[in-house]
Amino acid sequence: MRDVCDVPASAGITRRRMLTWCAAAAVAPPVLTACTSGSGTDADDSRTLLALADQARADAALVVAAVTADPALAERLEPLRAARIDHAAALDTAGGRTAASAVTPPAPDTADVARVRDAVVSSARAASDAVPQAPATQVGLLAEIAACCTTYGVVLA
């Protein structure tokens, strides 16, 4: 007994090709909807990127406060501080702000690992939330930031 999906090879359409086309048809609309026609960054995108840059600097300042309160945390938290400074610089560039015009927030009086973890989890969420509205050229940067902050949120738990 033949299966309905068995299409003879002589017909030009194989089962594999048909499944590939069906999968592509199912995935294409959301992917194409997410694409933007322009490659530039508009004012809303810039504001979002610059807010994320400010948040990255605040996270780095929080790490400095935590290490100041407990110097034993320096080895554990220094890579996070360096990553958040790099994120801030990349976001500034993407948002059109020069490094000279960026404002470094003051470090809070006290901080601990729990506050640092909460801050990077919040940063991961903010970067993830910015992805759907971001131009295609910025999605990779935002995904990298979200992945880094999520990882640190798990590591510091």
Secondary structure, DSSP 8 states (H G I E B T S, - for coil): ---TT---GGGS--HHHHHHHHHHHHHHHHHHHH--S--S--HHHHHHHHHHHHHHHHHHHHHHHHHHH-GGGHHHHHHHHHHHHHHHHHHHHHHT--GGG-------S---HHHHHHHHHHHHHHHHHHGGGS-HHHHHHHHHHHHHHHHHHHHT-
